[in-house]
Amino acid sequence: MYIKVAIVFSLFYLCANCNVSTVDSEVDSPQPILIAKCCRPDEILMGAYCTLVNETNYWSPLFTSENGQQNLQVDYRMVIGKPNCKHMQLWPIYHYRSSADKLRLLPSGVLRHFFDDQIPNEFDLDNIDIASENRLFHDYPFGKYCLDKRIDGILESEFAWVCTPDHKDEWATNEFLMHNILSPLTHGVTIVCLLAIAIIYFVMPTLRDLSGNIITTICMCLIVSQTADLVRLLTVFKSHISLLIAEAICYVSLLGAFFWLNCLGYYVWKTFRSRNVFLRITDGKKYCYYGGYAWTATIVLGCLAMFAHFTLDYPDLSTLIAHEKPREQIGSLGMIIFFVPIAFTVIADIFFFANTLKKINRMHTYGRIHHKLRHTFRMFLLLLLTMTLCWLFFLSSFSKYEGLINSHIIVNTFLGPILFYICVINQHHVVFLLKKTCCYENCICPCWRPEPENEWGDEMTAMNTDYYREPTVFKFSR
């Protein structure tokens, strides 16, 4: 009996010693932190590819605590390879001296990405309110990122592939609603209004003169520009080549619209300036001459901007390119070549407006053609103001401030309806033709007849449609 009790106590003693030794060993030797590296340990990214380098260029992780302490000694183990994002998109992040993105590797193995470009290059993490609702960073756990060193020419940066965050409540944010819901709706409304203007001016026979053809061409250019801008803004459209093409088409079409507006201003100014308005050249030939000027200038400047984008653009901007992908956005030099000529056309249009207004004020008597061109001149002025204002808001949308971007989206909502009012509703002649075609000839409202406008030479049109029919008088003989 005593022997059995002694054996049991000895077994309990041995088990207790084993547990204590096991716990002590776990405390003394903690598990190393896993760090994901994009390339092999003896490789770094040289441009777009992993390349073997000597030991002096090896990359090793630098750990920083949440309160800003750097060069922490952490036991880690590297895992080679890109993260498996599954349904989420793989996204590159570059961290260099003057970049807006900052990468910090925490001792827990979490990669923290600061994405607020208002943070200075060397900032104190103590001053950042981590519990704030407007978070300035996003954390990527192990398996959602990989880090490495990247050298592209003379620029050395820290590079990371990350899985885009899967925000379940992103649809409820103001940014998502403005960019992905309201912006496509505003583009759609503008496209419909511009298409209605183009159809009206193209279908009506009396509107197919030189000024009417120019208005139709301007509307078609703006339709193409709005469509390309809509494609560029869609978040599901991920092909970089297609995004670049859509962006180029958007800017080229907008440039063409302003050159055609410049042609309209020149046509009005030239006609009022000429002593003889009955020239021997037809509207068709004039339209060809103006088209040669507008399209040649647009195509030449567009090709020059794309050439500058691919060959002469700034190297510090070209380094912000996605890994193993061509350029997604047109660089600053290309944007300058696209938008500076628009500013010069606006200045030229202001010159045409001022001189034409001075000429009109000096005229005491004028014929039917001048009277007709007064309405075209007023339409040209309103188009110039509207398109220039929308273009300025479009330029402001490239800034980093969300308020300016939202302002462009809101202003773009009114672009189509305002142009429809300027070109259709505000033109009594166009309203008269629409009433005649839709209400009288199609018998929508046969009892109501619009009052004919005599200022544009529509007397024959009104007579042919029986507008001037005298009331029937019945005479009775005795």
Steps between C-alpha positions, in 0.01 A plus 500: 500500500773749595687412184198588283453834674870581449478418133194727453670796679812454290295509181324822609837658574641407162194639313517827692867544412425422134225768483718762663789428267270510198354838598844640572626386160201664326565826682872492436470425125201690345392432145660732237288759319419413138594769246407466132771591246409541132832369359752245623733600787789573261281692253331840484280670244700668225233686309232237441694177561667320790878517449796348682707758692802500727478500877523878529164539324317231694168602653418438864182610678510805726252479787333808648273501802163675505639784710780571249797307640716369216770232458326253730660159539239242403541132430354445154497247220457591133241336277560546127220575255215735417182494709204293394223758466235261357211723384671824605734697277877510540614860539854655505621755756824703467669661798783741422619836627232729353216252457157544652490131602691393809562140607571396859563140609373441855665251740189281472569441130220732387576743215354845564438720196464875559323643198440864596723718282482785752723304737858635482787280390637456850203504734443404861259214543414626851307790345268272303170416660464129432153485652372778275215419264687656209782249503814601318627146454401145426650182648582193292557176696737227389372334185356825362831663404861445396788745543823552311754755385460653155751692288392674180783704353617739767182470709511256791177417678333247722242306304200298613236289332179516705150362469247780465286528814159340477281769656154365560353843580683685222177549305366722778791749492464839333800436277354175366160659438648802322751311283313180419134599503452875457785552251375237248148644531623853428697379199192316374276808534757717321540248216121480448463881487792540259367223279159671488664827389702324230193318366288817491763702315573214262139410414347845457575619142506870583751440782757329280688818420861569597427597861261206543759254369760644737259461794437138398874432480564657841227284654643184341848582633359556849304173480817307417687681777230425759482135394876453521509677836226268625698195388810641669319547830336158518662299777430166330699603193845379604698465174784753510535521122126562458504761776781685327315489167177623663685784670665606172167491314340709776764773479520501119121532466489782754779676312310459174183648654684817600662533158157478337368761743792716390389449139148615590634815663722573201209447258278751684783750537603468135142542373435815705838637399444442128335776297343254258322211672389348168826316433543261214610216723236256625443380854620154400839629390530715812424198715772304321751780555412534868505122536848485349621752756326347801575132431858563388580697815325242719674198346844664496477609864360163604785311332752742648354451850513120473855517363602718793327261740693197383840660434543837671298476820654563840685198643373553852145457376583200285616310805147496638406233251347169589733201506538328161229723348514796261406850604150535627466879494629768271789688657526867585676601179231334288229672705668837443506445124131404509368782717721802428364531139148502646598805707630672186175427312305653789715814481444517123125457551500789747671713234236401242221579747636843594558610140166363378314674782675826416403458135135426584475808721628718216251363246183707464333294230557141400337247274343160556833314504640728769176467694532123482864510604410702809326190636801288404727750675293479819508120481878510449544717810290270719680191368836662571407582859350157571773290340779707654349473849453124467857466368637685803310269734628205297856621561427534871393133512865397456588648838533302823210679670178302509289817508625614159441155353143499630452853365596379152250214525222740604584757231513227236138419589385838368719504188256308279179679609664843474628428148155372404347824628756714315478321165130404494271666753668842489487503118146603401557387144587146614199489733278611214629221275454240774142612562425494129649155449379328816165665565358593161635258242473194730154602624592479865311819572322609179299771672809689614726670249823677592552858407738519200832677541574738215847604606681200349334489158240231571217673320511249214511210745198632682314561174573151372364348822184716474584718799388816326172360379234764526179410682215393276250776429150400394315742275126479448330641192157640503 
